[in-house]
Amino acid sequence: MAAKIKKGDKVVVIAGKDKGRTGEVIKSIPSQNRVVVSGVNIMVKHTKPTQFDQGGIKRTEAPLHVSNVAHADPRDGKPTRVGFKTDDKGRKVRVAKRSGESIDV
């Protein structure tokens, strides 16, 4: 099955504590159906100093389930579903269902 959400895609969070926030997919974890989105689902971890690290409060993005994010429409930035079409060169491209514009550049 073709991946609908890939690294580098602009997405909107549609459920959870960060609902409505947008960001770019930093990492995709297809085996767990999860994605990491920049600036969303921030996790705070208190770490002790070690020989290599200063320690302190570290803030990182935690993975979100892929069902809690949707593609941002290239035209207006609102959440949209994804469809597939073949372009004039015969390649399979992802298309926003809301506006019909291509997601793949």
C-alpha positions in Angstrom: 0.0 0.0 0.0 1.3 3.5 -0.8 2.1 5.8 2.1 -0.3 8.7 2.4 1.8 10.6 4.9 5.6 10.9 4.3 8.5 12.8 5.8 8.4 16.5 4.8 4.6 16.7 4.4 2.7 19.6 5.9 0.0 18.2 8.3 -2.7 19.4 10.7 -3.4 17.7 14.0 -7.1 16.8 14.1 -7.4 15.1 17.5 -5.7 15.4 20.9 -4.2 18.1 23.1 -2.6 19.8 20.1 -5.7 19.8 17.9 -5.6 22.5 15.2 -1.8 22.9 15.2 0.2 22.5 12.0 3.7 21.3 11.3 6.0 19.3 9.1 6.5 15.6 9.4 10.1 15.0 10.7 10.0 11.3 10.9 7.6 8.5 9.8 7.3 5.2 11.6 5.2 3.0 9.3 5.6 -0.2 11.4 3.8 1.5 14.3 1.5 3.7 12.2 3.0 6.8 13.8 4.6 10.1 12.7 6.7 12.8 14.5 5.6 16.3 13.7 7.8 19.4 14.4 6.5 21.6 17.3 3.6 19.2 18.1 3.2 16.8 21.1 6.1 18.2 23.0 7.4 15.8 25.7 9.5 17.1 28.7 12.2 14.9 30.1 14.4 15.7 33.1 17.9 14.3 32.6 20.8 14.0 35.0 24.2 15.3 33.9 26.5 12.7 32.4 30.1 12.8 31.1 28.8 13.8 27.6 25.6 15.7 28.3 25.0 18.7 30.6 21.6 17.4 31.8 18.5 19.5 32.6 15.1 19.7 31.1 15.0 18.4 27.5 12.0 19.0 25.2 11.4 16.7 22.3 8.5 15.8 19.9 6.8 12.5 20.7 5.2 10.4 18.0 1.5 10.8 17.1 -0.7 8.1 15.7 -1.3 8.7 12.0 -5.1 8.8 12.5 -4.7 11.9 14.5 -3.2 14.0 11.7 -4.4 15.0 8.2 -2.7 16.5 5.3 -2.9 20.3 5.0 -4.5 21.3 1.8 -1.9 23.1 -0.5 -4.4 25.8 -1.3 -5.8 26.9 2.0 -4.0 24.8 4.7 -7.2 23.1 6.0 -7.3 19.4 6.7 -7.9 17.2 3.7 -8.0 13.5 2.7 -5.6 12.1 0.1 -6.3 10.4 -3.2 -4.1 9.1 -5.9 -4.1 9.9 -9.6 -1.7 9.3 -12.5 -0.1 12.4 -14.0 0.6 13.0 -17.7 4.0 11.2 -17.4 2.3 8.1 -16.0 3.5 8.5 -12.4 1.3 7.9 -9.4 0.9 11.2 -7.5 -0.9 12.1 -4.3 -3.8 14.5 -4.7 -5.8 16.6 -2.1 -9.4 15.6 -2.2 -10.5 19.0 -1.0 -9.0 21.1 -3.8 -7.8 18.6 -6.3 -4.2 20.0 -6.2 -1.2 17.7 -6.2 0.6 17.2 -2.9 3.7 15.8 -4.5 5.9 18.5 -5.9 
